[in-house]
Every structure is written in C-alpha cells, then in structure tokens.
Amino acid sequence: MQEKILKNKKHGMLALVVFGLLYLAACGLTVYGALKDVDLFIIIGLVYIAFGWVPFMGLKVLKPQEALVLTLFGRYIGTIKDAGFYFVNPFCVSFNPAASTKLNQSGDVKMTAEAAALGKAVSSADLMSRKISLKIMTLNNNRQKINDCLGNPVEIGIAVMWRVVDTAKAVFNVDNYKEYLSLQCDSALRNIVRIYPYDVAPNVDTTGDGIADEGSLRGSSEVVAERIKKEIQERVTEAGIEVIEARITYLAYAPEIAAVMLQRQQASAIIDARKMIVEGAVGMVEMALERLNKNNVVELDEERKAAMVSNLLVVLCGNRDAQPVVNSGSLY
C-alpha cells in the first residue's frame, strides 16, 4: 500500500462560505415561497434545508503534525497531512484502527476524573475524527523478566521513541499499529537480551564473530540499546513506523536471585580488596627489609626475618588495629 498525499483540498473556508450562503438562500426561498404561495419554491427550500447539512461533513481541520487517512466506500483515496482547513468528499470516512488504543506512552496517558469531566466533549470529538498523530511518541513498555545468556533471570525495561512516517502502511498493513509496535518491542528485547550476560562473563561471544568478548547488559548498555533499536526497526518498517531511539530504563536481577547475586558481587569485591591489600603489604615488607639491610640498622638472621615478615603481614593485612607488645628483655 503506497501513501498518496492530497494537497489540493485546502478549500475549507471557501466551501464553508458557499454552503452557508446556500443554506441561507434555501431558508429565504422557503419563506418567499410561503409568502407568494409558490409550492415549488417551498419544496426546493425544504429539501435543501433537510439535506443541506451533508456537505458540511466534508470540512476537515488539521493541526500541525496530524494526518487523516480517507476512504470512500472502502477504497483508499488519500491522506491529508499539512495543517489547514480542508474540504473533501462528504462521504469520505477517516480511518484509524488504533484511535482508541491506549498504551503506556506519551499522548496515550489516562486522564484524571476531573480532567475527564472537563474534556469529555473534546476527547469524543478527537476520537470521532480518528486523526493520526505524526509527532514523536515515547513508548514505555512494561518491565519484562528475561533469562540472559547464562540463564540468570533479569528484569529489564526499555523506552522507545517512534513516529508514524507512512500513514497508509500504518492503518492498512497491520491490524493495529500501536499494539503491533508494542509486541515487536517485547519480541526484539527478548531476542537481544538472551545474547548478553548481565555482567561480564568469560567465554561469551555477544557479537557472533566466534571470539569471546566483554559485552554485557550492564557494561554495554549503549550497544545493547542500539541493537534493540535496529531489530525493532526491521520489524516495524512494513507498518510505516520509524524508530528514532531506544533506551534501557531499568535493569536488575530478578527478585528471586537478587540476594544471591548481591552476595556474589560482595564476595568478588572483598576478594579484589584483599588481593590489593596483600600485594601492598608484601611490597611494604620487602621495602622494610631492604631499608634495614641497606642502612645496617640491625642484622637479622633468617629466623628473625621470618618472624618480622609474619608480624608485619599480620599488622598490615588485619581488619583491626594491631595491639603491640613491648619486650623489655632479651629477644631470646
């Protein structure tokens, strides 16, 4: 289905004036026929008064970034996009199967009770007009629980910025383009998340080149979001939708394993910290022994060196402050 733009229909004001004058003329003709007792004038005037409202149905008003897809007796005749006052065939019907669909996205938020009471008439008019918004919309799908490439359940949510670029494809190629987009976002998200581990893991290939890399959901969020965007775009092109950007808005382990993974991260952090402490302590002991020997402060045999090394390591690697013992006598 190819989109056809109607650009020569901006005659709304002229049509309004002409049909308004004809309506007034019909009323005047009816009154004149009644005064002069001319039945023909009365019949013509009453017939036009009875059916003269039909042409006014062809008047359409569009605001910026709005579009109307028009059908005539089931046949697509074109789309009007530019803002303005239009006159089209009164029997044309605007078609938008997603007009009443409400998703968790900008432009489709639920109104409060007070706002609904105040804007009920306006909302009903917008629904009947079945206009298609061409603005950039933000779809914030619900969080999903997905297993990463290591089998760990992860909760993740994304926000997708999108807009309609081909109105004919949007309304005719799919049943409901909003629901279709939401479903494809969920599917693409699952396909991409299953490729990556939550955190960096050994022997994991996330690029498909057969070489292990350091890709992860937490550390490569920009790359993951770009791959999600590309996959969504491939799926929704036939629906006339352009995906502008996709971003990860929420990422965490699922509640059932979150506590265990936290302990694992804490243990890893403790091990790294201990390793750094031991490396530093060994370096300080080596420096101390080297300075003592260099400056001839004291001569230590191997047994005393071992005792000194043991004491220094205990002091430097301990979790608590050392409690020194002062020896006032001989070392032996």
Secondary structure, DSSP 4 states (H G I P E B T S, - for coil): ----B--S---HHHHHHHHHHHHHHHHHHHHHHHHHT-HHHHHHHHHHHHHTTGGGGGEEEE-TTEEEEEEETTEEEEEE-SSEEEE--TT-EE--TTTT---SBTT-PPPPHHHHHHSHHHHHHHHHHT-EE-S-EEEEPPPEEEE-TTS-EEEEEEEEEEEES-HHHHHHTSS-HHHHHHHHHHHHHHHHHTTS-SS--TT--SSSSSS-----TTT-HHHHHHHHHHHHHHHHGGGTEEEEEEEEEEEEE-HHHHHHHHHHHHHHHHHHHHHHHHHHHHHHHHHHHHHHHHHTS----HHHHHHHHHHHHHHHH-SS--------S---
